[in-house]
């Protein structure tokens, strides 16, 4: 098998796995997507998609990774969570990763609520912090998906136009 054909196959597998990873918690989707586009550019010796475009894609991937990591915490803070609620949201997000999609959906909420209740806040405040953590997580996921689609658009635009 020719090297470029092999690289295109690897690229396709990485990109498809990456887009699946946007919704499957165990996979770092945005990292796989970036690696797939990098491999696709490499398959053509960076003739059509050069290092400038790869740098832009890398910056977009880094931004998506960062936003996804902090979105739940920002949402919880926006809805009034204190330090305990933020720590709980972070712990809940981490713990939720081990329980698949249900864990990722419930983890930040439950963690923020637990953290706020442990800090002796009332149930209403704790619930609002949990809702904020969940909304932040959902917004972060939506932004991550939008950036992943933008990365594909940048790659396709530069490669084929």
C-alpha positions in Angstrom: 0.0 0.0 0.0 1.3 3.4 -0.9 2.3 5.7 2.0 -0.2 8.5 1.1 -3.1 6.0 0.8 -2.2 4.6 4.2 -2.0 8.1 5.7 -5.4 9.1 4.2 -6.9 5.9 5.8 -5.4 6.8 9.2 -6.6 10.3 8.8 -10.1 9.2 8.0 -10.2 6.8 11.0 -8.9 9.6 13.3 -11.4 12.1 12.1 -14.4 9.7 12.4 -13.2 8.6 15.8 -12.8 12.3 16.8 -16.3 13.3 15.8 -17.6 10.2 17.7 -15.5 11.4 20.6 -17.4 14.7 20.7 -20.3 12.8 22.3 -18.5 9.7 23.7 -16.9 10.8 27.0 -13.9 8.4 27.0 -12.5 9.8 23.7 -10.7 13.1 23.4 -12.6 13.9 20.2 -11.1 17.3 19.4 -7.6 15.9 19.7 -8.4 13.1 17.4 -9.9 15.5 14.9 -6.8 17.7 14.9 -4.6 14.6 14.5 -6.7 13.5 11.6 -6.4 16.8 9.7 -2.7 16.9 10.4 -2.3 13.4 9.0 -4.4 14.3 6.0 -2.1 17.3 5.3 1.0 15.1 5.8 -0.5 12.6 3.3 0.0 15.3 0.6 3.3 16.5 2.0 1.6 19.8 3.2 1.3 21.0 -0.4 -2.4 22.0 -0.2 -2.8 22.4 3.6 0.3 24.0 5.0 1.7 24.8 8.4 -0.2 28.1 8.6 -3.5 26.2 8.3 -2.4 23.5 10.6 -1.5 26.2 13.2 -5.0 27.7 12.9 -6.5 24.2 13.4 -4.3 23.6 16.4 -5.4 26.9 18.0 -9.0 26.0 17.4 -8.5 22.6 18.9 -6.8 24.1 21.9 -9.6 26.6 22.4 -12.2 23.9 22.1 -10.3 21.7 24.7 -10.0 24.6 27.1 -13.6 25.8 26.8 -14.8 22.2 27.3 -12.7 21.9 30.4 -13.9 25.0 32.1 -17.5 25.4 30.8 -19.2 23.5 33.7 -17.3 25.6 36.3 -18.1 28.9 34.6 -21.8 27.9 34.5 -21.8 26.9 38.1 -20.1 30.2 39.1 -22.5 32.2 37.0 -25.4 30.7 38.9 -23.9 31.6 42.3 -21.7 28.6 43.2 -19.0 29.2 45.8 -15.7 27.5 46.0 -17.2 24.3 47.4 -19.7 24.2 44.6 -17.0 24.7 42.0 -14.9 22.0 43.5 -17.9 19.7 43.6 -18.7 20.4 40.0 -15.1 19.7 39.0 -15.1 16.5 41.0 -18.5 15.5 39.7 -17.3 16.0 36.1 -14.3 13.9 36.7 -16.2 11.1 38.5 -18.9 11.2 35.8 -16.4 10.4 33.1 -16.3 6.8 34.4 -20.0 6.3 34.1 -20.4 7.2 30.4 -23.0 9.7 29.1 -25.3 9.4 32.1 -22.4 10.2 34.4 -21.3 13.2 32.4 -24.8 14.5 32.4 -25.4 14.0 36.1 -21.9 14.3 37.5 -21.4 18.1 37.4 -24.9 18.8 38.6 -24.6 16.4 41.6 -21.1 17.5 42.4 -22.0 21.2 42.5 -25.1 20.4 44.6 -23.1 18.2 47.0 -20.3 20.8 47.3 -22.8 23.6 48.1 -24.7 21.5 50.6 -21.4 20.6 52.3 -20.7 24.3 52.6 -24.0 24.6 54.5 -25.8 26.5 51.7 -29.5 26.0 51.3 -31.1 23.5 48.9 -32.2 26.3 46.5 -28.7 27.8 46.2 -27.2 24.3 45.8 -29.8 23.4 43.1 -29.1 26.6 41.2 -25.3 25.9 41.3 -26.0 22.4 40.0 -28.2 23.7 37.1 -25.5 26.2 36.3 -22.8 23.5 36.2 -25.0 21.4 33.9 -25.9 24.4 31.6 -22.2 25.3 31.4 -21.3 21.7 30.4 -24.0 21.7 27.7 -22.9 25.1 26.4 -19.3 23.9 26.4 -20.2 20.8 24.4 -22.1 22.8 21.9 -19.2 25.2 21.4 -16.8 22.2 21.1 -19.0 20.7 18.4 -19.2 24.1 16.6 -15.4 24.4 16.7 -15.0 20.9 15.4 -17.3 21.7 12.4 -15.4 25.0 11.8 -12.1 23.0 11.8 -13.5 20.8 9.1 -14.7 23.8 7.1 -11.3 25.5 7.3 -9.6 22.3 6.2 -11.9 21.6 3.3 -11.9 25.3 2.2 -8.1 25.4 2.1 -7.7 22.0 0.6 -10.2 22.2 -2.2 -10.7 25.9 -3.0 
